[in-house]
Amino acid sequence: MASPPDRAAVAAEPRRRNLSPWASWSLHLRAVVDEDPCPDAADAVPAWRERVRARLAEMLGSPPPTAPLDPEVTDEVDAGDHVRRRILYDVEPTMSVPAYLLVPKARVAGPPGPAVLAVHGHGPGKEMICGLTGPAQEHYALQLVRLGYVVLAPDLRCFGERQDPQWSPEVHKYDCDWNLVAATMAGAVPLAQNLWDLQRSVDLLVAHPLVDPARIAVAGLSYGATMSLFLAATDDRIGAAIVSGYLSSWRAAHSVPWNLCGSQVLPGQLGRLEHLDVASLVAPRPILVESGTDDLLFPVDAARATVASLRRVYAALGADPDRVEHDVFEGGHRWHGTRTEAFLETAW
């Protein structure tokens, strides 16, 4: 029997130690392999898309209990070229939504026409996109009403009027992060909750006398683009989508530590549900993707690759690949809006 080695004479093996949870997650992100990637063979795409649809439904879970919308106009302001109405409506027995309904002066008396559901990103909520605060380049709800669309701009959970009063910047970066903690304990998914609120917002638009139900679009930047994409993917009543500063890939977008939000993730999504997968469910409806060349959060190279793949998906499904438009502009993470008018004019 061999004698044990002299421990003092054996060179110590170097150990790789890490104390950073984010560094550990970064390694995990880079190692993720898609378990069901989009197939190259066109005839296999339809079945793949149905598997995507099933996975997404599983991750979203069951919808919450519903309630009558019971809409109420609480304020009306003459904003010059349009009327801005603050409205409240119920989406659950215990949850209401505040929103602005922007109506062009030329459409106040009808007849029914096109409408856009404008979804805000991280920030002050509906106030900014309706032009009441912030830089003009973020006022996309205001841009849309001035193009002649009836616009509904709700506050998502934890933003705007739905930000809880006990929030403080010293304790919380975003309400949506602690909301994820509470939702996790309750077995709920914040993205699914906000998606439900937007689907109920579509219900409100469909029932509105100034809106043609066959001509409803959705538009948003960043977090608003996340929700716009998921809404278009899950609700066929959305006839067109503008997704600004988002469509790329989970792996590319989440390589930045602070580019994470409790309202934009789904349990078990890595390796099972990519940006392309969700976007495939929008076909054959038109989608306009905006990408800034200097966007550090959603890199343009990843966006270009995903858009190219999405066009192939459209073609495989018998849809016109030109219905996927990509506006790549010089700039960072912001709304561009230069192709909005032309895109929506030809959407229906």
C-alpha positions, 0 to 999 in steps of 0.5 A: 500500500502506497504511503500518503504524499507529504502534504507540505510537498504538494503544490496547492491547487488554485481555487476560483472563488467568487463572492458576487451573485451577479458574476455568478448569474453572468456565468449562468447567462452565458452558459444558457442554451436554448432548449427549443430554438427556432428551426431552420426548416420553414415547414417546422416553424408553425409547430415550433410557434405553437410550442412557444405559445404553450410555454408562454401560457405556462409561464404567465399562469392563470389570469386573476379574477376579473371585475366590471371595468366601470370606467369613470372620467374624473377630469377633463382638460382642453390641451389645445389640439386634443382633449385629455381625460383622466379616467379610472377603471377596474381590472380586478376586484381589488385593483383599479387603473388610472389612465389618460385618454387623449382624444384629437379635437377633430374626433371628439364627435366621432365616428369610430376610428383607430386607437393606440394603447401607449405604454410608458417605460420606467419613469413617471408613468403616463405623465411623461409620455402624455407630454406633462413632464420630461423631455419632448423625445419621450412624449410619444402618446402626445405624438400619437394623438397629434397624428389623429389617434385616440390614445389610452395611456395607463399607469402600470403597477408601481408607476405613476399614480400606482406607486405606493406612497411609502416608496422612498429612493433611499430604500427602493430603486423601483417599486417593481422590484419589491413588488416582485418579492411580494408576488413571489410569496403569493405565487404571482407574476408581475409581468402577467399582472401588468399584461392583464391590466393592458388586456383589460385596457384593450377591453375598454378601447374596444367598447369605446364609441370613438374606437374602431375595434379592428384598428387598435395598435400598441406602442411603448419604449423600454419597459413599455416596449416589453409590455407592448411586445407581450401584449401583441403576442397574447392578444390578437385584437392588437393590429400593430405594434411599435416596440422601441428600445427592447427587441434583442435577446435576453442574453444580450439585454441582461449582460448589464447588471442594472438592466433588470426589473421585477416587472419584466421577467418570467419564471424559468424563461432562460433557455425556454423563451427568447425575444424572438420566440415572443415576437413570433406570436405577433405574426402576421401582424405588422411590427415596427422595431426601433433600435438606437446604435448607442443603446447599451441596454438592448444592443443594436447587433442583437436587435439586428440578428433578432429582426432578421430571424423574425423576418424569416419566421414571418416568411415561413408562416406565409406572411410578408417579411416586410411587415417586420420593419426595423428603424435603426437610428443614431442615438441611445435608449430612447423613442425615435418616432420618425417612422410612426406615422407611415407605419400606422397608416399602412398597418390595417 
